[in-house]
Amino acid sequence: MPADAISVRLVVQKAAAAQSSIHYHFGDMERLYLAAAGTALREGQAWMEAQLMRLGALAGEPLSAELQGSLIASTIADWTAGQRRLAMAWRHAPDAEWQAAWDGFWRRLATILGLGEHADCIACFAAGEAARHLLVWNPLLDRALLEETAATLTLWLSEQRRGTERVRPTYRTLAQRGYNVPVLHLDGSAPGIADAAAGLLADKGHAGVTFRAVANQAGVTLGKVIHVFGTKSALLHAALHSLYAREALGGDPDQLLVRTFAPEAMLERLLEAVIGRHQPVLTAYDEIERAIYNGDDYVSLRGLVRAMEDPSGTWALQQMLGGMRPDASLVAVFSAVIRGVGYRAVHGRLDEDELQSGARMALRPFLL
């Protein structure tokens, strides 16, 4: 459930317990949440060990890139679907222990699959792609897209060769066709208010998008915001749409591609932006995803976010590849790796040298 929908009353009803039991056992709700997060982490670690046991028989076997990709996709799918409540705990309450468990699991799995030299890349990819795969739009197409993206990763790691895109173009077309743009009250100030809400969403997260905060940000009255949007759900929907349009569709891609950097220089720029934690686009995408994981109001937006255009990612990867234009699937792989590096920077308890070394190893396969 969305965190802001959880109350003391709901918890004790679910547990069939007295309200006083929370105080008796935990002291307050904050300590209860910490205990719940610890329980989820232990269950997640048990799942990870079970997966490694099942796949351990593959160690030393010659595996094709296609099979490697399929196993990575299956593992991500089992985590995000079969263990969804644990995966949601990981996304909503990440910390250094979760990060260490995740990285350790994927490093060991990469070694089993014969991809140990790319362990950092695979761990970071899995973090970004798992976060994306928690967005359920069309389960069958979602899984097909995950399979294609993972296959793109392993084919690139093994042979630096691009596969044939078959799923992503169809997925993107259907997602765009099924998306419902928010219908706003006929008022000329609506776009400006939606942009203000998008800025708050990116800067302060879901909780920062309130009627009063948006009114202050947009320079309009509280009554005007309520008149245009009416409900918090409508306001958030408009903010998500505006943020998506700004980050994924904003600007002129051709103008962006005029700017060129040598591959190594582009790598340094990426590391500075992501590890330095001043990359608002990553924060914006995280906020969009966390806000729309649950709730029927945002189903159509999930497909759009999963398959959205990424002009800035295309540009950055093209610089890394020495000018070679990447296809959308390789950009999606690259984007997932970048997000995984960002999670490490924010949540991992790593010193600067460890963070830099791991990030360089994760991004090295894209440097030509």
Helices and strands as residue ranges (DSSP letters): G 3-5, H 8-15, H 20-25, H 29-55, G 56-58, H 65-77, I 78-82, H 84-92, H 96-112, G 116-118, H 119-133, H 139-159, H 167-178, H 190-204, G 206-208, H 211-218, H 222-229, H 232-248, H 253-258, H 263-275, H 280-292, G 296-298, H 299-306, H 311-320, H 328-347, H 352-363, G 364-366
